[in-house]
Amino acid sequence: MFNLPSDGTLRPAVLKALNVPVAVRLKELNRAINEFRWLYCCQRQAPVIVVDIPSCNLLLYEQGKQVLASRVVTGKKPTPTPTLCSRVTAVILYPYWTVPNV
């Protein structure tokens, strides 16, 4: 949980995580519950593609079961990937692309 070691040692990262204000944790919990509720509803409809932008993963669900997981390329902080919710009607594999002039 919280990507902290479970050996019980009070390290600086553990103390920092323990000292996060309750109001911040409640906002994080509210956001996480909303995401889980949304994902649960989406997974019940088939098929559903979910792209987890921070972890650069794509997940494909059919009838509530994950059938595909794949790494994807997402944006960086200066050029973030926009979020959206949409119905996919076509997928273009290997689109025409050139190196942009910088």
N, CA, C and O atoms as a Tinker XYZ file with bonds, in Angstrom:
   408  protein
     1  N      0.835000   -1.177000    0.000000    73     2
     2  CA     0.000000    0.000000    0.000000    64     1     3
     3  C      0.882000    1.244000    0.000000    63     2     4     5
     4  O      1.842000    1.314000    0.767000    81     3
     5  N      0.579000    2.210000   -0.834000    73     3     6
     6  CA     1.324000    3.459000   -0.970000    64     5     7
     7  C      2.760000    3.219000   -1.411000    63     6     8     9
     8  O      3.601000    4.103000   -1.245000    81     7
     9  N      3.066000    2.055000   -1.967000    73     7    10
    10  CA     4.413000    1.715000   -2.430000    64     9    11
    11  C      5.463000    1.866000   -1.337000    63    10    12    13
    12  O      6.587000    2.288000   -1.607000    81    11
    13  N      5.103000    1.526000   -0.118000    73    11    14
    14  CA     6.030000    1.591000    1.007000    64    13    15
    15  C      6.420000    0.177000    1.418000    63    14    16    17
    16  O      5.620000   -0.747000    1.276000    81    15
    17  N      7.639000   -0.006000    1.925000    73    15    18
    18  CA     8.040000   -1.341000    2.367000    64    17    19
    19  C      7.191000   -1.790000    3.563000    63    18    20    21
    20  O      6.792000   -0.970000    4.390000    81    19
    21  N      6.927000   -3.067000    3.644000    73    19    22
    22  CA     6.067000   -3.587000    4.716000    64    21    23
    23  C      6.884000   -4.214000    5.839000    63    22    24    25
    24  O      6.402000   -5.124000    6.514000    81    23
    25  N      8.113000   -3.745000    6.050000    73    23    26
    26  CA     8.950000   -4.329000    7.097000    64    25    27
    27  C      8.800000   -3.627000    8.442000    63    26    28    29
    28  O      9.410000   -4.051000    9.424000    81    27
    29  N      7.998000   -2.558000    8.508000    73    27    30
    30  CA     7.742000   -1.882000    9.771000    64    29    31
    31  C      8.790000   -0.862000   10.168000    63    30    32    33
    32  O      8.700000   -0.289000   11.254000    81    31
    33  N      9.770000   -0.618000    9.331000    73    31    34
    34  CA    10.821000    0.349000    9.648000    64    33    35
    35  C     10.349000    1.761000    9.311000    63    34    36    37
    36  O      9.826000    2.005000    8.224000    81    35
    37  N     10.536000    2.683000   10.248000    73    35    38
    38  CA    10.143000    4.074000   10.024000    64    37    39
    39  C     11.239000    4.805000    9.258000    63    38    40    41
    40  O     12.177000    5.346000    9.843000    81    39
    41  N     11.100000    4.809000    7.961000    73    39    42
    42  CA    12.020000    5.514000    7.087000    64    41    43
    43  C     11.429000    6.881000    6.758000    63    42    44    45
    44  O     10.254000    7.124000    7.032000    81    43
    45  N     12.222000    7.774000    6.176000    73    43    46
    46  CA    11.689000    9.105000    5.823000    64    45    47
    47  C     10.452000    9.039000    4.919000    63    46    48    49
    48  O      9.522000    9.826000    5.096000    81    47
    49  N     10.428000    8.112000    3.957000    73    47    50
    50  CA     9.266000    8.004000    3.063000    64    49    51
    51  C      8.022000    7.567000    3.827000    63    50    52    53
    52  O      6.920000    8.028000    3.533000    81    51
    53  N      8.191000    6.682000    4.806000    73    51    54
    54  CA     7.063000    6.216000    5.611000    64    53    55
    55  C      6.529000    7.371000    6.460000    63    54    56    57
    56  O      5.319000    7.584000    6.526000    81    55
    57  N      7.419000    8.108000    7.101000    73    55    58
    58  CA     6.995000    9.244000    7.919000    64    57    59
    59  C      6.292000   10.299000    7.076000    63    58    60    61
    60  O      5.302000   10.888000    7.508000    81    59
    61  N      6.807000   10.538000    5.870000    73    59    62
    62  CA     6.183000   11.514000    4.978000    64    61    63
    63  C      4.764000   11.069000    4.605000    63    62    64    65
    64  O      3.840000   11.883000    4.585000    81    63
    65  N      4.597000    9.762000    4.307000    73    63    66
    66  CA     3.276000    9.238000    3.955000    64    65    67
    67  C      2.323000    9.286000    5.144000    63    66    68    69
    68  O      1.132000    9.539000    4.964000    81    67
    69  N      2.820000    9.051000    6.346000    73    67    70
    70  CA     1.976000    9.096000    7.541000    64    69    71
    71  C      1.550000   10.511000    7.899000    63    70    72    73
    72  O      0.519000   10.697000    8.546000    81    71
    73  N      2.316000   11.502000    7.495000    73    71    74
    74  CA     2.021000   12.887000    7.843000    64    73    75
    75  C      1.193000   13.629000    6.801000    63    74    76    77
    76  O      1.036000   14.846000    6.899000    81    75
    77  N      0.666000   12.930000    5.815000    73    75    78
    78  CA    -0.211000   13.569000    4.834000    64    77    79
    79  C     -1.526000   13.914000    5.538000    63    78    80    81
    80  O     -2.091000   13.061000    6.222000    81    79
    81  N     -2.020000   15.138000    5.386000    73    79    82
    82  CA    -3.262000   15.525000    6.058000    64    81    83
    83  C     -4.455000   14.654000    5.650000    63    82    84    85
    84  O     -4.528000   14.155000    4.527000    81    83
    85  N     -5.373000   14.492000    6.585000    73    83    86
    86  CA    -6.561000   13.663000    6.344000    64    85    87
    87  C     -7.380000   14.211000    5.180000    63    86    88    89
    88  O     -7.931000   13.436000    4.399000    81    87
    89  N     -7.467000   15.519000    5.052000    73    87    90
    90  CA    -8.244000   16.111000    3.958000    64    89    91
    91  C     -7.685000   15.702000    2.595000    63    90    92    93
    92  O     -8.446000   15.458000    1.659000    81    91
    93  N     -6.365000   15.626000    2.482000    73    91    94
    94  CA    -5.736000   15.198000    1.227000    64    93    95
    95  C     -6.055000   13.727000    0.963000    63    94    96    97
    96  O     -6.395000   13.357000   -0.161000    81    95
    97  N     -5.946000   12.893000    1.989000    73    95    98
    98  CA    -6.259000   11.465000    1.824000    64    97    99
    99  C     -7.727000   11.255000    1.443000    63    98   100   101
   100  O     -8.041000   10.369000    0.648000    81    99
   101  N     -8.626000   12.067000    2.007000    73    99   102
   102  CA   -10.044000   11.938000    1.660000    64   101   103
   103  C    -10.297000   12.319000    0.205000    63   102   104   105
   104  O    -11.113000   11.688000   -0.467000    81   103
   105  N     -9.600000   13.348000   -0.288000    73   103   106
   106  CA    -9.730000   13.704000   -1.703000    64   105   107
   107  C     -9.217000   12.576000   -2.592000    63   106   108   109
   108  O     -9.837000   12.252000   -3.605000    81   107
   109  N     -8.083000   11.978000   -2.218000    73   107   110
   110  CA    -7.537000   10.848000   -2.986000    64   109   111
   111  C     -8.497000    9.664000   -2.974000    63   110   112   113
   112  O     -8.704000    9.009000   -3.996000    81   111
   113  N     -9.080000    9.395000   -1.805000    73   111   114
   114  CA   -10.036000    8.289000   -1.686000    64   113   115
   115  C    -11.274000    8.542000   -2.534000    63   114   116   117
   116  O    -11.762000    7.635000   -3.209000    81   115
   117  N    -11.780000    9.759000   -2.502000    73   115   118
   118  CA   -12.949000   10.110000   -3.299000    64   117   119
   119  C    -12.668000    9.935000   -4.786000    63   118   120   121
   120  O    -13.500000    9.398000   -5.517000    81   119
   121  N    -11.498000   10.386000   -5.236000    73   119   122
   122  CA   -11.115000   10.244000   -6.636000    64   121   123
   123  C    -10.990000    8.766000   -7.028000    63   122   124   125
   124  O    -11.448000    8.356000   -8.095000    81   123
   125  N    -10.362000    7.971000   -6.147000    73   123   126
   126  CA   -10.169000    6.551000   -6.445000    64   125   127
   127  C    -11.502000    5.808000   -6.498000    63   126   128   129
   128  O    -11.709000    4.969000   -7.375000    81   127
   129  N    -12.405000    6.111000   -5.565000    73   127   130
   130  CA   -13.719000    5.454000   -5.569000    64   129   131
   131  C    -14.480000    5.794000   -6.839000    63   130   132   133
   132  O    -15.122000    4.926000   -7.430000    81   131
   133  N    -14.414000    7.048000   -7.263000    73   131   134
   134  CA   -15.086000    7.448000   -8.495000    64   133   135
   135  C    -14.503000    6.716000   -9.697000    63   134   136   137
   136  O    -15.253000    6.281000  -10.571000    81   135
   137  N    -13.174000    6.569000   -9.761000    73   135   138
   138  CA   -12.546000    5.848000  -10.872000    64   137   139
   139  C    -12.937000    4.370000  -10.866000    63   138   140   141
   140  O    -13.230000    3.803000  -11.919000    81   139
   141  N    -12.943000    3.747000   -9.695000    73   139   142
   142  CA   -13.341000    2.340000   -9.619000    64   141   143
   143  C    -14.800000    2.154000  -10.025000    63   142   144   145
   144  O    -15.132000    1.181000  -10.701000    81   143
   145  N    -15.669000    3.067000   -9.624000    73   143   146
   146  CA   -17.084000    2.987000   -9.996000    64   145   147
   147  C    -17.227000    3.096000  -11.511000    63   146   148   149
   148  O    -17.984000    2.346000  -12.127000    81   147
   149  N    -16.490000    4.043000  -12.110000    73   147   150
   150  CA   -16.540000    4.225000  -13.554000    64   149   151
   151  C    -16.017000    2.986000  -14.274000    63   150   152   153
   152  O    -16.635000    2.507000  -15.225000    81   151
   153  N    -14.861000    2.461000  -13.810000    73   151   154
   154  CA   -14.290000    1.272000  -14.447000    64   153   155
   155  C    -15.203000    0.074000  -14.301000    63   154   156   157
   156  O    -15.330000   -0.714000  -15.237000    81   155
   157  N    -15.845000   -0.088000  -13.151000    73   155   158
   158  CA   -16.757000   -1.219000  -12.939000    64   157   159
   159  C    -17.909000   -1.164000  -13.940000    63   158   160   161
   160  O    -18.270000   -2.180000  -14.534000    81   159
   161  N    -18.483000    0.024000  -14.124000    73   159   162
   162  CA   -19.581000    0.170000  -15.086000    64   161   163
   163  C    -19.101000   -0.098000  -16.508000    63   162   164   165
   164  O    -19.794000   -0.747000  -17.292000    81   163
   165  N    -17.914000    0.403000  -16.834000    73   163   166
   166  CA   -17.376000    0.210000  -18.184000    64   165   167
   167  C    -17.082000   -1.253000  -18.469000    63   166   168   169
   168  O    -17.328000   -1.737000  -19.574000    81   167
   169  N    -16.559000   -1.955000  -17.482000    73   167   170
   170  CA   -16.174000   -3.350000  -17.698000    64   169   171
   171  C    -17.381000   -4.247000  -17.922000    63   170   172   173
   172  O    -17.236000   -5.333000  -18.482000    81   171
   173  N    -18.549000   -3.830000  -17.507000    73   171   174
   174  CA   -19.758000   -4.627000  -17.708000    64   173   175
   175  C    -20.244000   -4.569000  -19.143000    63   174   176   177
   176  O    -20.970000   -5.457000  -19.589000    81   175
   177  N    -19.854000   -3.535000  -19.868000    73   175   178
   178  CA   -20.206000   -3.425000  -21.271000    64   177   179
   179  C    -19.035000   -3.973000  -22.071000    63   178   180   181
   180  O    -17.885000   -3.858000  -21.647000    81   179
   181  N    -19.314000   -4.561000  -23.211000    73   179   182
   182  CA   -18.227000   -5.195000  -23.954000    64   181   183
   183  C    -18.144000   -4.621000  -25.350000    63   182   184   185
   184  O    -19.173000   -4.233000  -25.905000    81   183
   185  N    -16.994000   -4.550000  -25.928000    73   183   186
   186  CA   -15.669000   -4.503000  -25.315000    64   185   187
   187  C    -15.344000   -3.079000  -24.879000    63   186   188   189
   188  O    -15.923000   -2.123000  -25.395000    81   187
   189  N    -14.436000   -2.934000  -23.946000    73   187   190
   190  CA   -14.054000   -1.630000  -23.417000    64   189   191
   191  C    -12.535000   -1.526000  -23.429000    63   190   192   193
   192  O    -11.843000   -2.438000  -22.978000    81   191
   193  N    -12.019000   -0.421000  -23.942000    73   191   194
   194  CA   -10.581000   -0.140000  -23.928000    64   193   195
   195  C    -10.335000    0.945000  -22.893000    63   194   196   197
   196  O    -10.952000    2.010000  -22.938000    81   195
   197  N     -9.434000    0.671000  -21.964000    73   195   198
   198  CA    -9.070000    1.648000  -20.941000    64   197   199
   199  C     -7.573000    1.903000  -21.062000    63   198   200   201
   200  O     -6.771000    0.971000  -21.005000    81   199
   201  N     -7.202000    3.166000  -21.229000    73   199   202
   202  CA    -5.791000    3.542000  -21.278000    64   201   203
   203  C     -5.457000    4.251000  -19.973000    63   202   204   205
   204  O     -5.994000    5.315000  -19.668000    81   203
   205  N     -4.562000    3.640000  -19.213000    73   203   206
   206  CA    -4.088000    4.233000  -17.962000    64   205   207
   207  C     -2.892000    5.097000  -18.327000    63   206   208   209
   208  O     -1.780000    4.594000  -18.485000    81   207
   209  N     -3.123000    6.406000  -18.460000    73   207   210
   210  CA    -2.102000    7.319000  -18.952000    64   209   211
   211  C     -0.867000    7.355000  -18.049000    63   210   212   213
   212  O      0.248000    7.254000  -18.561000    81   211
   213  N     -1.019000    7.495000  -16.711000    73   211   214
   214  CA     0.191000    7.568000  -15.875000    64   213   215
   215  C      1.073000    6.324000  -15.940000    63   214   216   217
   216  O      2.298000    6.429000  -15.878000    81   215
   217  N      0.459000    5.147000  -16.064000    73   215   218
   218  CA     1.272000    3.927000  -16.103000    64   217   219
   219  C      1.586000    3.473000  -17.523000    63   218   220   221
   220  O      2.266000    2.463000  -17.704000    81   219
   221  N      1.104000    4.198000  -18.542000    73   219   222
   222  CA     1.350000    3.872000  -19.960000    64   221   223
   223  C      0.888000    2.472000  -20.314000    63   222   224   225
   224  O      1.605000    1.733000  -20.989000    81   223
   225  N     -0.302000    2.099000  -19.864000    73   223   226
   226  CA    -0.862000    0.777000  -20.150000    64   225   227
   227  C     -2.222000    0.897000  -20.819000    63   226   228   229
   228  O     -3.000000    1.804000  -20.525000    81   227
   229  N     -2.493000   -0.038000  -21.725000    73   227   230
   230  CA    -3.794000   -0.165000  -22.354000    64   229   231
   231  C     -4.377000   -1.493000  -21.924000    63   230   232   233
   232  O     -3.690000   -2.514000  -21.954000    81   231
   233  N     -5.644000   -1.490000  -21.522000    73   231   234
   234  CA    -6.330000   -2.711000  -21.118000    64   233   235
   235  C     -7.588000   -2.858000  -21.956000    63   234   236   237
   236  O     -8.316000   -1.888000  -22.165000    81   235
   237  N     -7.845000   -4.067000  -22.434000    73   235   238
   238  CA    -9.058000   -4.364000  -23.185000    64   237   239
   239  C     -9.888000   -5.330000  -22.362000    63   238   240   241
   240  O     -9.408000   -6.391000  -21.965000    81   239
   241  N    -11.153000   -4.953000  -22.105000    73   239   242
   242  CA   -12.073000   -5.795000  -21.343000    64   241   243
   243  C    -13.195000   -6.261000  -22.247000    63   242   244   245
   244  O    -13.739000   -5.480000  -23.027000    81   243
   245  N    -13.538000   -7.527000  -22.142000    73   243   246
   246  CA   -14.702000   -8.082000  -22.818000    64   245   247
   247  C    -15.484000   -8.882000  -21.793000    63   246   248   249
   248  O    -14.942000   -9.778000  -21.147000    81   247
   249  N    -16.760000   -8.556000  -21.647000    73   247   250
   250  CA   -17.660000   -9.217000  -20.707000    64   249   251
   251  C    -17.082000   -9.238000  -19.291000    63   250   252   253
   252  O    -17.166000  -10.249000  -18.594000    81   251
   253  N    -16.499000   -8.121000  -18.877000    73   251   254
   254  CA   -15.983000   -7.992000  -17.531000    64   253   255
   255  C    -14.642000   -8.642000  -17.277000    63   254   256   257
   256  O    -14.154000   -8.613000  -16.147000    81   255
   257  N    -14.025000   -9.231000  -18.299000    73   255   258
   258  CA   -12.729000   -9.886000  -18.123000    64   257   259
   259  C    -11.674000   -9.191000  -18.973000    63   258   260   261
   260  O    -11.929000   -8.804000  -20.113000    81   259
   261  N    -10.492000   -9.042000  -18.401000    73   259   262
   262  CA    -9.384000   -8.441000  -19.142000    64   261   263
   263  C     -8.857000   -9.464000  -20.137000    63   262   264   265
   264  O     -8.471000  -10.570000  -19.758000    81   263
   265  N     -8.843000   -9.087000  -21.421000    73   263   266
   266  CA    -8.374000  -10.007000  -22.460000    64   265   267
   267  C     -7.079000   -9.539000  -23.120000    63   266   268   269
   268  O     -6.443000  -10.304000  -23.845000    81   267
   269  N     -6.683000   -8.294000  -22.875000    73   267   270
   270  CA    -5.461000   -7.793000  -23.489000    64   269   271
   271  C     -4.872000   -6.700000  -22.604000    63   270   272   273
   272  O     -5.596000   -5.859000  -22.072000    81   271
   273  N     -3.566000   -6.722000  -22.458000    73   271   274
   274  CA    -2.831000   -5.654000  -21.785000    64   273   275
   275  C     -1.644000   -5.300000  -22.671000    63   274   276   277
   276  O     -0.960000   -6.183000  -23.189000    81   275
   277  N     -1.408000   -4.014000  -22.840000    73   275   278
   278  CA    -0.334000   -3.584000  -23.730000    64   277   279
   279  C      0.247000   -2.273000  -23.233000    63   278   280   281
   280  O     -0.462000   -1.459000  -22.641000    81   279
   281  N      1.533000   -2.067000  -23.470000    73   279   282
   282  CA     2.170000   -0.794000  -23.164000    64   281   283
   283  C      1.807000    0.200000  -24.264000    63   282   284   285
   284  O      1.652000   -0.186000  -25.422000    81   283
   285  N      1.671000    1.469000  -23.910000    73   283   286
   286  CA     1.378000    2.509000  -24.889000    64   285   287
   287  C      2.292000    3.707000  -24.641000    63   286   288   289
   288  O      2.866000    3.854000  -23.562000    81   287
   289  N      2.415000    4.546000  -25.641000    73   287   290
   290  CA     3.210000    5.768000  -25.522000    64   289   291
   291  C      2.250000    6.900000  -25.177000    63   290   292   293
   292  O      1.263000    7.120000  -25.879000    81   291
   293  N      2.542000    7.614000  -24.098000    73   291   294
   294  CA     1.712000    8.744000  -23.696000    64   293   295
   295  C      2.570000    9.997000  -23.637000    63   294   296   297
   296  O      3.787000    9.938000  -23.810000    81   295
   297  N      1.928000   11.125000  -23.391000    73   295   298
   298  CA     2.621000   12.407000  -23.387000    64   297   299
   299  C      3.536000   12.602000  -22.195000    63   298   300   301
   300  O      3.633000   11.756000  -21.306000    81   299
   301  N      4.200000   13.741000  -22.207000    73   299   302
   302  CA     5.078000   14.151000  -21.120000    64   301   303
   303  C      4.436000   15.354000  -20.437000    63   302   304   305
   304  O      3.414000   15.860000  -20.902000    81   303
   305  N      5.025000   15.812000  -19.341000    73   303   306
   306  CA     4.445000   16.956000  -18.627000    64   305   307
   307  C      4.269000   18.185000  -19.519000    63   306   308   309
   308  O      3.227000   18.836000  -19.446000    81   307
   309  N      5.264000   18.529000  -20.372000    73   307   310
   310  CA     5.049000   19.705000  -21.229000    64   309   311
   311  C      3.996000   19.473000  -22.316000    63   310   312   313
   312  O      3.358000   20.422000  -22.772000    81   311
   313  N      3.812000   18.220000  -22.731000    73   311   314
   314  CA     2.836000   17.888000  -23.775000    64   313   315
   315  C      1.980000   16.719000  -23.289000    63   314   316   317
   316  O      2.143000   15.597000  -23.769000    81   315
   317  N      1.064000   16.967000  -22.335000    73   315   318
   318  CA     0.302000   15.875000  -21.741000    64   317   319
   319  C     -0.700000   15.246000  -22.704000    63   318   320   321
   320  O     -1.179000   15.884000  -23.642000    81   319
   321  N     -0.997000   13.988000  -22.444000    73   319   322
   322  CA    -2.014000   13.272000  -23.209000    64   321   323
   323  C     -3.387000   13.726000  -22.722000    63   322   324   325
   324  O     -3.651000   13.679000  -21.520000    81   323
   325  N     -4.270000   14.164000  -23.623000    73   323   326
   326  CA    -5.605000   14.574000  -23.179000    64   325   327
   327  C     -6.438000   13.360000  -22.757000    63   326   328   329
   328  O     -6.277000   12.269000  -23.303000    81   327
   329  N     -7.315000   13.557000  -21.798000    73   327   330
   330  CA    -8.211000   12.480000  -21.383000    64   329   331
   331  C     -9.533000   12.620000  -22.117000    63   330   332   333
   332  O     -9.970000   13.729000  -22.421000    81   331
   333  N    -10.157000   11.504000  -22.398000    73   331   334
   334  CA   -11.443000   11.525000  -23.067000    64   333   335
   335  C    -12.182000   10.222000  -22.805000    63   334   336   337
   336  O    -11.591000    9.219000  -22.403000    81   335
   337  N    -13.448000   10.261000  -23.036000    73   335   338
   338  CA   -14.290000    9.068000  -22.981000    64   337   339
   339  C    -15.073000    9.072000  -24.278000    63   338   340   341
   340  O    -15.820000   10.013000  -24.548000    81   339
   341  N    -14.914000    8.035000  -25.083000    73   339   342
   342  CA   -15.490000    8.056000  -26.417000    64   341   343
   343  C    -15.782000    6.642000  -26.889000    63   342   344   345
   344  O    -15.224000    5.672000  -26.376000    81   343
   345  N    -16.644000    6.543000  -27.850000    73   343   346
   346  CA   -16.921000    5.269000  -28.514000    64   345   347
   347  C    -15.952000    5.143000  -29.683000    63   346   348   349
   348  O    -15.876000    6.039000  -30.523000    81   347
   349  N    -15.209000    4.039000  -29.745000    73   347   350
   350  CA   -14.232000    3.813000  -30.809000    64   349   351
   351  C    -14.930000    3.109000  -31.959000    63   350   352   353
   352  O    -15.528000    2.048000  -31.777000    81   351
   353  N    -14.853000    3.701000  -33.142000    73   351   354
   354  CA   -15.473000    3.080000  -34.317000    64   353   355
   355  C    -14.444000    2.556000  -35.303000    63   354   356   357
   356  O    -14.771000    1.750000  -36.174000    81   355
   357  N    -13.182000    3.014000  -35.169000    73   355   358
   358  CA   -12.126000    2.551000  -36.067000    64   357   359
   359  C    -10.785000    2.695000  -35.371000    63   358   360   361
   360  O    -10.589000    3.588000  -34.546000    81   359
   361  N     -9.872000    1.810000  -35.712000    73   359   362
   362  CA    -8.516000    1.864000  -35.191000    64   361   363
   363  C     -7.573000    1.860000  -36.384000    63   362   364   365
   364  O     -7.659000    0.978000  -37.239000    81   363
   365  N     -6.677000    2.832000  -36.449000    73   363   366
   366  CA    -5.711000    2.907000  -37.544000    64   365   367
   367  C     -4.379000    2.391000  -37.023000    63   366   368   369
   368  O     -3.782000    2.984000  -36.124000    81   367
   369  N     -3.924000    1.298000  -37.584000    73   367   370
   370  CA    -2.639000    0.723000  -37.211000    64   369   371
   371  C     -1.575000    1.230000  -38.168000    63   370   372   373
   372  O     -1.795000    1.298000  -39.378000    81   371
   373  N     -0.436000    1.581000  -37.627000    73   371   374
   374  CA     0.671000    2.112000  -38.404000    64   373   375
   375  C      0.250000    3.315000  -39.245000    63   374   376   377
   376  O      0.344000    3.272000  -40.471000    81   375
   377  N     -0.214000    4.395000  -38.595000    73   375   378
   378  CA    -0.624000    5.577000  -39.374000    64   377   379
   379  C      0.587000    6.270000  -39.981000    63   378   380   381
   380  O      1.719000    6.078000  -39.539000    81   379
   381  N      0.329000    7.072000  -40.992000    73   379   382
   382  CA     1.372000    7.868000  -41.620000    64   381   383
   383  C      1.918000    8.833000  -40.582000    63   382   384   385
   384  O      1.146000    9.522000  -39.916000    81   383
   385  N      3.219000    8.894000  -40.433000    73   383   386
   386  CA     3.824000    9.742000  -39.409000    64   385   387
   387  C      5.216000   10.139000  -39.840000    63   386   388   389
   388  O      5.961000    9.323000  -40.384000    81   387
   389  N      5.570000   11.380000  -39.602000    73   387   390
   390  CA     6.930000   11.844000  -39.860000    64   389   391
   391  C      7.474000   12.494000  -38.604000    63   390   392   393
   392  O      6.716000   12.899000  -37.723000    81   391
   393  N      8.784000   12.590000  -38.528000    73   391   394
   394  CA     9.426000   13.236000  -37.379000    64   393   395
   395  C      9.126000   14.728000  -37.449000    63   394   396   397
   396  O      9.413000   15.374000  -38.457000    81   395
   397  N      8.540000   15.287000  -36.365000    73   395   398
   398  CA     8.199000   16.705000  -36.408000    64   397   399
   399  C      9.438000   17.591000  -36.359000    63   398   400   401
   400  O     10.456000   17.217000  -35.777000    81   399
   401  N      9.343000   18.764000  -36.973000    73   399   402
   402  CA    10.436000   19.744000  -36.895000    64   401   403
   403  C     10.370000   20.410000  -35.532000    63   402   404   405
   404  O      9.314000   20.878000  -35.107000    81   403
   405  N     11.498000   20.449000  -34.856000    73   403   406
   406  CA    11.518000   21.052000  -33.513000    64   405   407
   407  C     12.207000   22.378000  -33.541000    63   406   408
   408  O     12.321000   23.036000  -32.507000    81   407
